[in-house]
Amino acid sequence: MHSWRLIAAFAALPIVALAATPAQEKAFVDAYKTAYEGKNAKALHAMLYTKGADPQALEFYRMMMTNEMGSKISSIVLEPLSADDKAKASAAMPGPGGKSYRLTLAPVKKLVIKSTTSGSSGSSTSTNTVFVAEADGKLVIPVPGPAK
């Protein structure tokens, strides 16, 4: 077979995205939980994918990640995306100043975090969900950037 035919044959093959391994997913979830419960903002912020991110969106994501930091996580899991999740993730979203924003990377999973906060007035439970994408062989939380 001539080399150009071989190249053409490979070029015709579908491109398959590399998926995170179960070990990588577990490491990501464990790192998030450890940083969150340990009040390690720097470690949480390092999980954000900031390339192409809007500065205001980045500040918002940083604030939201550390808002209830230190509370006890009762459940944290990476879940597959539903069709609704995929549609939501690919849609432009309104932002400050009437600008439109879009995630800078296409998500591959969603991180669902359930936490419990206790205080003198009782306890409360909250559930937060963030999209998770892959970049440079690792799992990250993509921050929205300007929609194009």
C-alpha positions as CSV (number, residue, x, y, z in Angstrom):
1,M,0.0,0.0,0.0
2,H,1.3,3.4,-0.9
3,S,2.0,5.7,2.0
4,W,-0.5,8.3,0.8
5,R,-3.2,5.6,0.9
6,L,-2.3,4.8,4.4
7,I,-2.5,8.4,5.4
8,A,-5.8,8.8,3.7
9,A,-7.1,5.7,5.5
10,F,-6.1,7.1,8.9
11,A,-7.6,10.5,8.1
12,A,-10.9,8.9,7.3
13,L,-11.1,7.3,10.8
14,P,-13.3,9.2,13.3
15,I,-11.4,11.2,15.9
16,V,-12.0,9.7,19.3
17,A,-11.7,11.9,22.3
18,L,-9.6,10.6,25.1
19,A,-11.7,9.9,28.1
20,A,-10.5,10.2,31.7
21,T,-9.8,6.8,33.3
22,P,-11.8,5.8,36.4
23,A,-8.5,6.4,38.4
24,Q,-8.3,10.0,37.1
25,E,-11.9,10.6,37.9
26,K,-11.5,9.3,41.5
27,A,-8.3,11.4,41.9
28,F,-10.2,14.5,40.7
29,V,-13.2,13.9,43.1
30,D,-10.8,13.1,46.0
31,A,-8.7,16.3,45.4
32,Y,-11.8,18.5,45.2
33,K,-13.3,17.0,48.4
34,T,-9.9,17.3,50.3
35,A,-9.4,20.9,49.2
36,Y,-13.0,21.9,49.9
37,E,-13.2,20.4,53.4
38,G,-9.6,21.5,54.2
39,K,-10.4,25.2,53.2
40,N,-7.7,25.1,50.6
41,A,-8.8,27.8,48.1
42,K,-5.6,27.7,46.2
43,A,-6.1,24.0,45.4
44,L,-9.7,24.5,44.4
45,H,-8.8,27.4,42.1
46,A,-6.1,25.3,40.5
47,M,-8.9,23.0,39.3
48,L,-10.4,25.8,37.1
49,Y,-9.7,26.0,33.4
50,T,-9.2,29.7,32.9
51,K,-7.9,29.9,29.3
52,G,-10.2,32.3,27.4
53,A,-12.3,32.9,30.6
54,D,-14.0,36.2,31.2
55,P,-12.4,37.9,34.3
56,Q,-15.8,38.6,35.9
57,A,-16.9,35.0,35.4
58,L,-13.6,33.8,36.8
59,E,-14.0,35.9,40.0
60,F,-17.6,34.5,40.3
61,Y,-16.4,30.9,40.0
62,R,-13.7,31.4,42.5
63,M,-16.1,33.0,45.0
64,M,-18.7,30.2,44.5
65,M,-16.1,27.5,44.9
66,T,-15.0,28.9,48.3
67,N,-18.4,30.2,49.5
68,E,-19.2,27.3,51.9
69,M,-15.7,25.9,51.9
70,G,-15.0,23.9,55.1
71,S,-18.5,22.4,55.4
72,K,-18.8,18.7,55.4
73,I,-19.3,17.0,52.0
74,S,-21.9,14.3,52.4
75,S,-21.8,13.2,48.8
76,I,-19.6,14.0,45.8
77,V,-19.8,12.2,42.5
78,L,-19.0,12.6,38.8
79,E,-22.1,11.9,36.8
80,P,-22.6,11.4,33.0
81,L,-24.2,14.3,31.2
82,S,-27.9,14.1,30.3
83,A,-29.2,15.4,27.0
84,D,-30.5,18.4,28.9
85,D,-27.1,19.0,30.5
86,K,-25.4,18.9,27.1
87,A,-27.9,21.4,25.7
88,K,-27.5,23.7,28.7
89,A,-23.7,23.5,28.6
90,S,-23.5,24.4,24.9
91,A,-25.9,27.3,25.1
92,A,-24.8,30.9,25.4
93,M,-25.7,32.3,28.8
94,P,-26.4,36.0,29.8
95,G,-23.8,37.7,31.9
96,P,-23.0,41.1,33.3
97,G,-23.4,44.1,31.1
98,G,-25.7,42.2,28.7
99,K,-22.8,40.2,27.3
100,S,-23.3,36.5,26.3
101,Y,-21.0,33.8,27.7
102,R,-20.3,30.2,26.8
103,L,-18.2,27.5,28.5
104,T,-14.6,27.5,27.2
105,L,-14.5,23.7,27.0
106,A,-17.2,21.2,26.2
107,P,-18.0,19.3,29.4
108,V,-17.7,15.5,29.6
109,K,-19.2,15.0,33.1
110,K,-20.8,17.0,35.9
111,L,-19.6,17.1,39.5
112,V,-22.5,16.9,42.0
113,I,-21.6,18.0,45.5
114,K,-23.9,17.7,48.5
115,S,-22.7,19.4,51.6
116,T,-24.0,20.0,55.1
117,T,-23.4,23.1,57.2
118,S,-24.1,23.1,60.9
119,G,-24.4,26.1,63.2
120,S,-26.1,27.3,66.3
121,S,-29.4,27.7,64.4
122,G,-29.3,24.1,63.1
123,S,-28.0,22.5,59.9
124,S,-28.6,22.9,56.2
125,T,-27.9,20.8,53.2
126,S,-27.1,22.2,49.8
127,T,-26.4,20.6,46.4
128,N,-24.1,22.2,43.8
129,T,-23.4,21.0,40.3
130,V,-20.5,22.1,38.1
131,F,-19.6,20.9,34.6
132,V,-16.2,19.1,34.2
133,A,-14.2,19.0,31.1
134,E,-10.9,17.5,29.9
135,A,-7.8,19.6,29.0
136,D,-4.3,18.6,28.5
137,G,-5.0,15.1,29.8
138,K,-6.6,16.1,33.1
139,L,-10.1,17.0,34.4
140,V,-10.9,20.6,35.0
141,I,-13.8,22.9,35.7
142,P,-14.3,25.2,32.7
143,V,-15.0,28.9,33.3
144,P,-17.2,30.7,30.8
145,G,-15.7,33.2,28.3
146,P,-17.3,35.5,25.8
147,A,-19.7,33.8,23.4
148,K,-18.6,34.0,19.8
